[in-house]
Amino acid sequence: MIDEVVSAGVRQFKACEVLRLSVRTIQNWRKRPGQGDLRRGPKSAPAHKLTDKERAIALAELNKPENAALCPGQLVAKLADEGKYLMSESSMYRMMRQEKLLKHRRPSAIPQDRPRPEAKATRPNQLWAWDITYLPCGFCQDSLTNNINRA
């Protein structure tokens, strides 16, 4: 289709712009005729893809109560210490994303009302407070005025 419009006098980059393709993509397609559109990745699964059984084992290990508070990086390290290797950390994150498990897997603690500590001074210099509020002082104003007058 691009060759037809280019032969009719349209510039190739304009034709690619209309089709939302880069000129480089067209060049790559011409270098590899017959392979089709490879922009969507490979059409076959990787050779080292987890089987359904391996995936079920990993999910069972991930959802054990003792592992509920561990992130995938910690779980992979813990399993490695035990001499088990199920998958890499990135594969575990990918599987959790697909299974919609990327959230806290342990119920949150019930919120508790805790009283605020109140400090009471019974003598001078017993309590100190700190504040970063800007308070202009006479010295600051005088030095600012002097610097402006010198300029």
C-alpha positions as CSV (number, residue, x, y, z in Angstrom):
1,M,0.0,0.0,0.0
2,I,2.8,2.4,0.8
3,D,4.6,1.5,-2.4
4,E,1.4,2.4,-4.3
5,V,1.1,5.9,-2.8
6,V,4.8,6.6,-3.1
7,S,4.7,5.7,-6.8
8,A,1.7,8.1,-7.1
9,G,4.0,10.9,-5.8
10,V,3.4,11.0,-2.0
11,R,6.4,11.2,0.2
12,Q,7.1,8.0,2.1
13,F,7.4,9.6,5.5
14,K,3.9,11.3,5.0
15,A,2.4,7.9,4.1
16,C,4.0,6.3,7.2
17,E,2.7,9.2,9.3
18,V,-0.9,8.6,8.2
19,L,-0.6,4.9,8.9
20,R,1.2,5.6,12.2
21,L,4.2,3.6,11.3
22,S,7.8,4.7,11.4
23,V,9.9,4.8,8.2
24,R,12.3,2.5,9.9
25,T,9.6,-0.1,10.4
26,I,8.9,-0.2,6.7
27,Q,12.7,-0.5,6.0
28,N,12.9,-3.5,8.3
29,W,9.9,-5.1,6.7
30,R,11.5,-4.8,3.3
31,K,14.7,-6.4,4.6
32,R,12.8,-9.4,5.9
33,P,10.1,-10.2,3.4
34,G,7.6,-12.9,4.3
35,Q,8.1,-12.6,8.1
36,G,5.1,-10.3,8.6
37,D,4.6,-7.7,11.3
38,L,6.9,-8.5,14.2
39,R,6.0,-5.4,16.3
40,R,3.8,-7.4,18.6
41,G,6.6,-9.7,19.8
42,P,7.1,-13.4,19.1
43,K,4.2,-15.6,18.1
44,S,5.4,-18.6,20.1
45,A,5.8,-19.0,23.9
46,P,9.3,-19.1,25.4
47,A,10.9,-22.5,25.8
48,H,11.3,-21.9,29.6
49,K,7.7,-20.9,30.3
50,L,6.3,-22.3,33.5
51,T,4.0,-25.2,33.2
52,D,0.6,-25.1,34.9
53,K,1.8,-27.5,37.5
54,E,4.9,-25.4,38.3
55,R,2.7,-22.3,38.5
56,A,0.3,-24.0,40.9
57,I,3.2,-25.0,43.1
58,A,4.6,-21.5,43.1
59,L,1.2,-20.0,43.9
60,A,0.7,-22.5,46.8
61,E,4.1,-21.5,48.2
62,L,3.4,-17.8,47.8
63,N,0.1,-18.1,49.6
64,K,1.3,-20.1,52.6
65,P,0.5,-18.2,55.9
66,E,4.2,-18.0,56.8
67,N,5.0,-16.3,53.5
68,A,2.0,-14.0,53.4
69,A,4.1,-11.0,54.7
70,L,7.0,-11.6,52.4
71,C,7.6,-9.7,49.1
72,P,8.7,-11.8,46.1
73,G,12.3,-10.8,46.6
74,Q,12.3,-12.0,50.2
75,L,10.4,-15.2,49.3
76,V,12.9,-16.1,46.5
77,A,15.8,-15.6,48.9
78,K,14.1,-17.6,51.6
79,L,13.4,-20.5,49.2
80,A,17.0,-20.3,48.0
81,D,18.2,-20.7,51.6
82,E,16.0,-23.8,51.8
83,G,17.5,-25.2,48.5
84,K,14.4,-24.6,46.4
85,Y,14.2,-22.6,43.2
86,L,10.7,-22.0,41.8
87,M,11.2,-18.9,39.6
88,S,13.0,-15.6,39.5
89,E,11.8,-12.6,41.4
90,S,10.6,-10.8,38.2
91,S,8.7,-14.0,37.1
92,M,7.1,-14.1,40.5
93,Y,6.0,-10.4,40.2
94,R,4.7,-11.1,36.7
95,M,2.7,-14.1,38.0
96,M,1.3,-12.1,40.9
97,R,0.3,-9.3,38.6
98,Q,-1.6,-11.8,36.3
99,E,-3.3,-13.4,39.3
100,K,-4.1,-10.0,40.8
101,L,-2.1,-10.7,44.0
102,L,-0.1,-7.5,44.0
103,K,-1.6,-6.1,47.2
104,H,-1.1,-6.8,50.9
105,R,-1.8,-10.5,51.4
106,R,-2.2,-10.3,55.1
107,P,-5.2,-8.5,56.7
108,S,-4.3,-5.1,58.2
109,A,-4.3,-4.6,61.9
110,I,-7.3,-3.0,63.5
111,P,-6.7,0.7,64.0
112,Q,-6.2,1.7,67.6
113,D,-6.8,5.0,69.3
114,R,-3.7,5.9,71.2
115,P,-3.6,8.9,73.5
116,R,-1.2,11.7,72.6
117,P,1.5,12.2,75.1
118,E,1.1,15.5,76.9
119,A,4.2,17.3,78.2
120,K,3.8,19.6,81.2
121,A,6.6,21.8,82.4
122,T,6.9,22.3,86.1
123,R,10.0,24.5,86.0
124,P,11.8,26.7,83.4
125,N,14.0,25.1,80.7
126,Q,12.3,21.7,81.2
127,L,10.5,21.5,77.8
128,W,11.8,22.8,74.5
129,A,9.9,23.2,71.2
130,W,11.3,23.8,67.8
131,D,9.6,25.6,64.9
132,I,10.9,26.6,61.5
133,T,8.5,29.5,61.0
134,Y,10.2,32.6,59.5
135,L,10.1,35.5,61.9
136,P,11.7,38.7,60.6
137,C,13.9,40.3,63.2
138,G,15.3,43.8,63.4
139,F,18.9,42.6,62.6
140,C,17.7,40.8,59.4
141,Q,15.7,43.8,58.2
142,D,18.7,46.2,58.9
143,S,21.2,44.0,57.0
144,L,18.7,43.6,54.1
145,T,18.1,47.3,53.9
146,N,21.9,48.0,54.0
147,N,22.6,45.5,51.2
148,I,19.9,47.1,49.0
149,N,21.1,50.6,49.7
150,R,24.7,49.6,48.7
151,A,23.6,48.2,45.4
